[in-house]
Amino acid sequence: MRVYFLSCAPAALKLNGLYLGTVDGFERHVELDKTDKILAEIIPADNLQPLNFFLDEKFFKTPPKFADVYLMEGDALVYIRDYAPKDIELKVIYQTRFAGNLVTVFSQGNLYLTIEGAEYSLTNLSPQFAKLSAEVKTLAGRNVLALSAGNKLIIISEYGKVIFSNTAEEVEFGDGLKICAPFETCTAAKAECRFSYDGEELTLVSSRTIETRPPEDEILHFAFFESVLTCGDFKKYLADGLLPKAKNLKSYLGNFISVTVPTEKFYAVHGEAFAAGLVYPVSENLYEVKYFAAEIESGKISNIYPVE
């Protein structure tokens, strides 16, 4: 089988002690037999802890917490998404008292948020929160604490609960919460969402997806699959003959969670089809990639079918 390697940070790759080069955001691959139980060593830069594990049948069925595995037509992609830092000194980044709760953001290797009040909670944070801003806001007549870091937003209620934690480019507090959240799509799509608030939790009231730029002709099929995923106006990509079946497309494609570009090997085997890989969750950290292709006539999609 062919195994592709990706890493969230530049790292050296060794298999059975043999140095094979570096892995990072660009795919590197090797050919191996998963029944051979090969020792893999990943040594990252930036003073992060190295990782070692066996590439065997168990690994490809139950990946460790630091890795995501994607199964693709008998091959696999291994994404190392988490390294433990060597520096585990406790550092308080932000601390305040809010509505009887002690709210603390601190680093101890990774970043964490703790809320101590009537209850206690511990939440992992993204690295962006190493630099944050905090402000008490009014939402539906009640105070909330908003923690912002880049395009990340966390909202904490007066009861010490995290009621919102997501990406948000534009935020408006008032009778309800309004946000604009970007998607990583080829049309730079954004979701405009409005939530109501009852003092304890947010409830989604309305949502619409807006594509901010048109796709190039050669990636129109990617834009279509991403539009289905993000609940956009995917019907605009369909030819008239396919429109009556539009309501069945989501059930036909299933509950995929992302769209990927096929590998070089895929095109070598299947030819230059207008295809995309749809990613489906199997279990924790384990995913399956299924390929679907589109037939395009006069700039519209006239047929969609699985590639086998």
N, C-alpha and C positions, 0 to 999 in steps of 0.2 A: 504494500500500500504506500501511497505517497502521503507524507505528513508535512504540513505547512506550519511554520512557526511565526508568531507575531508576539511583540512584547510592548508593554506600556512605557518601558524605559529601555534605552540601548543596553544590550547585554551580550556577553560572550556565550556561545553555545558549545557544549561538549557532549558527545555521545560515546559511551564506553571509554572515556578518557581522551578521545580524539577531538582536538579543536576543529570546529567546522566553520568558524566565522562569527559574525555578530547578527543579532536579531533585533528588530525595532518595529517601526510602523509599516515596513515593507515586508512582504511575504518572502520567506526563505523556505526551501523544501528539501527533504531527503526521501529516499526510497528505503523502506524497511518492512520487516515482517513483525506484526504485533505479537506473535507467539514467541518471539526471541527474548523478551524481557531485557530491553536495552536501558542502561543507566544514563539518564539525562542530567546534565548539570547546567544551570543558568546562572551566570555571574554578572549581576548588573553594575552599572556605573553609579555615581552620585552617593557613594557610601551606603548602599542598600545591602540587605542581607541576601546571600546567594540561596538558590533553591536546588534541591536534587530529588529525583523521583525516578521510578521505573516506567518506561513506556511498554506497557503490556496490555493484555485484554482487560484487566481490572481497571487500569487507568482510563481506557476508552469507554468504559461502562459507568464508572463512578469517579469522575475527576475530582482532584483535591480542591479546596476552597479558593486557592490562589489562581486557578486556571479555568478557562472556559474551553470546552471542546465542541467542535462543529463537525458532524459526520456528513460526508459528501460523496455519494456514489462509490462507496468502498474506500475512499480516502478520508483524511481528517485534517482539520486545522486546529492548532493548539494556540490559544491566546493567553499569555501570562499577564494578568491584569493587576496583580498586587504583589508588592515586595515589602517586607518588614524593614523599617529603617534601623540602623545600628544605634542611632542616638535616641535613647528612650528617657531622656531627662524630662521631668514634669515641668511644663511651662503654661501658666495661665495667660490666655490671650484676651479674654473678656469676662467680666463678672458683674452682675447687678442683681438687685432685689426688685422683683416685679410682682405685684399683687400677692405678696406673701410667699413667693417662690424665689429660691436662690438659683439663678441661671448662670451657668459657667460654660465657657468654651475653652478647652485646654488641649495641649498636645502632649502625648506621651508615646512617642513613635508615630502614631497616627493622630488624627484630629477627632475630638469627641465633644458632644454637647451633653451636659447633665442638667436636669431640672429637679430640684429638691423642694418639696412642699408637702401637701397631703400625701403625695406619692413620690416615688423616685424613678427617674428614667435616664437611660444612657443611650445616646444615638451616635453612630458613626457619621462623620462629616467629610465632604469632599475637600481636597487640599486648598480650594479657593478660600475657605473660611479662615485661613491663616491671617488674612487681612479682611476685616469685616466692619460694617457700620451697623449700629443698632438705634432704633427709634420706637417710642411708644406711639401707636396709631389708634384711631377710633374706627371701629368697624361695626356697623349697625348699632351705634350708640354704646358700644362696649370697648374697653381698652384691650389692645393686643400688643405684643412685642414683636417687632419685625427685625429680623437679622438678614442683612444683605451682603453678598459678596460677589462682585461681578454680575453675572446674570442669574445667580442662584438666590432663592428667597426661602426663608423659614419664618413661619408665623406661629407664635405661642399664645395660647389663650390665658385668661385670668385664672383658669383652673390648672395651669401648668401642663397643658397638653399641646403637643405639636399638631396644629390643625392644617398646616400647609407646608410642604417641602418639595420644591420643584424649580425648574427653570422658568424665569419670567423676565422678559425684557422691559415691558411696560407694566406698571402696577398702579391701580387706582383704588384707594380706600374710601368708603362712603357708606351708603345704606347696605351695600354688598361689596364684594371684591371683584374687580375686573383686572384681568391680566392678558398679556400677549406673550405666548410662548413659542419660540422658534423650533422648527424641526430641521434635522440635518437631511435635507432632500435636495435633489437637483433643481427644484423650482424655488428653493428658499422659502418653503411654505411656513406659515405661522398660524397658530390657533388662537383665536380670540374667545376667551371664556369668561363667563359671569357666574358668580357664586352667591347664594344667600347664606346668612349666618344667624344661628339661633342662640349664640352665646356658648355653645359647646362644640359644634362642628359646622363645617362648610358643606353646602349641598350644591352641586352643579345645576345651574338653571338653564343655561344655554351655551352653545359652543359652535363655532364655525371655523373652517380652515380656509385660509386665503393663500394662493400661490402668487408670489411677488415677481416672478419672472417666467417667461415661457421656456420650455425645454428645447434644446436643439433636436433636429430630426433624428439623429442617430441614437439619442437616448430617450426618445418619446416613450418607449415601452417601460423604461425605469420610472419615468414620471407617472405613468399610469398605475403601476403596482404600488408606488409610494402614495399616490392619491387614494387608492383603496385603503391602505394601511392607516392613513391619517384622517380618514373620513372626509376627504375633499370631494370636489365635484368631478369624480372620475368618469362620469358619463360623457363629458365633453371630448374624451379621447376615443370614444367608440363610434364605429361606423353604424349607419342606420339599421343594418341587418342584425346587429348585436344588441341594440338598445332594448328590445323587449326582454332580453335575458339579464339585464343589468341588475335587477333586484336579487338574482340568484348568485351573483359573482362572489360575494363574501363567503357564502356557504360552500361554494365550489372551490375557492382557494384555501379555505380553512383559517384557523387562528394563527397566522404568522405574525411575528413581532418585529421583523426588519427585512430589508431588501439588500442583497449583496450582488456584486459583480461576479459572474462566473470566472473560474480559473482558466489559465492558458490550456491546461489539459482538457477541460470541458470543450473548448472550441476545437481542439485537435481531434477529439472523438466525435463531436456532434456537428461540426461545421459552424459557419458564421450565422447562426440563428439570432433573431432578436429575442434573446433569453435573459432571464434574471433568476437569481437564487433567492427563494423565500425561506426564511429561517423560522423553524417551529421548535418550541421548547419540548424536551423529552423528560428531563428530570433536572434536579439542581445542577447548574453549571454544564449541562449537556443539552445539545441542540442538534437538530437534523436539518440539512439544507436540501430542499426539493426545487428542481428547476422547472420553470414554466416559460414557454415561448409565445410570442405574439406574431400574427401575420398582419402586415400593415399595407393598406391600399389607399392611395391618395391622402396620406397623412392621417389616416384613421385606422384604428385596430379593428380588424374584421374577424379575427379568430384568436382564441387563447387555448393552449393545450399543454399538458405536462410533457416534459422531455424525458424519454426513457431509453 
